[in-house]
């Protein structure tokens, strides 16, 4: 199916940002990249603000499509561990346009919402830390998962900004360590749930023995 003019414009705008940065995004630069007239762009995006917001949503959707391809399914079809592993592994291939747009969106709540929605489906969110938690182990596991997410973000930003980059061997090692950190948190949560499920049965046996005495 031939892409719509709107998608052609957004793809062209993505290439402009990838090559030259967000500040160079103008009707003229996008029209030249897309091989269209400025009037054609204005028909689909009456203002630069609408063009930029459309671009944020477009690139965020592409990012999620890449996550789905990496994981082999949609967020709704996958476990948390499967989603996060895809999130971490995709950090091995940073994209400059994604980075620049994410940074630009940090000052615009409407644009940032497009990125936050993807993050919410694929990465741990900041946990609430209680002053007196009922379950210290559960809070520790939530913090550990979030630390793993911060490490994945850090790897992605480092690769996007570094002039030297990492060797493939080092990149793979870091990726596996980040995944292992999150997996240990998941494993500890599963073990606590299993122990909690087994406890009532043990208590019931003890109560039966006490009654018999």
Residue, then its C-alpha position, 0 to 999 in steps of 0.5 A: x500500500x502506498x504511504x499517505x502524504x501525511x506519512x511521507x511528510x513525517x518520514x521526510x521530517x524524521x530524516x531532516x531531524x536525523x541529519x540536521x537536528x530539531x531546530x532545522x525543522x521548517x516547512x522549507x526543509x521538510x518540503x525540500x526533503x519530501x519533494x513537495x510544495x510548502x502549500x502541500x505541507x500546510x494542508x496536512x499541518x497548518x502550523x509548525x507546532x502541529x507538524x512537530x507534534x505529529x512528528x513526535x507521535x510518528x517517531x514514538x509509534x515507529x519506536x514501539x513497532x521496533x520494540x514489537x519486532x524485537x520482542x515478537x509481539x505487542x505489549x499486550x501479548x508479552x510478559x513484563x520480562x519479555x517486554x523489558x528484554x526487548x526494551x534493553x536489547x533495542x538500546x543497542x541501536x540508538x537512533x539520533x532522531x529519537x534521542x533529539x525528539x525525546x529531549x525536545x519533548x521533555x519541555x512539552x507535556x503534550x509531546x512528551x505524552x506520546x513517548x511516556x505511553x510507550x515507556x509505560x508499556x515497555x519499561x518499569x516506572x518509578x516506584x512509590x517509596x513508602x516511609x514505612x513499607x509493609x513489604x521491604x522486599x517488594x519495594x527493593x524488587x521494584x527499585x531494582x527493576x527501575x534501576x535496570x530501566x535507568x541503566x538501559x536508558x543510560x546505555x541508549x543515551x551513551x551510545x547515541x552521544x558517544x563519539x567512540x561508541x562501545x565494542x560489540x562485545x562490551x555492548x552485549x555484556x552490558x545488555x545481558x547484565x542489565x537484563x539479569x538485574x531485572x530478572x533477579x528482581x522478578x525471580x525474588x518476587x516470584x519466590x515470595x509469592x510462592x512462599x506466601x501461597x504455601x504458608x496457609x497450607x502449612x498453617x492449616x496442618x499445624x492447626x489440625x495437629x494442635x486440634x488433635x492434641 
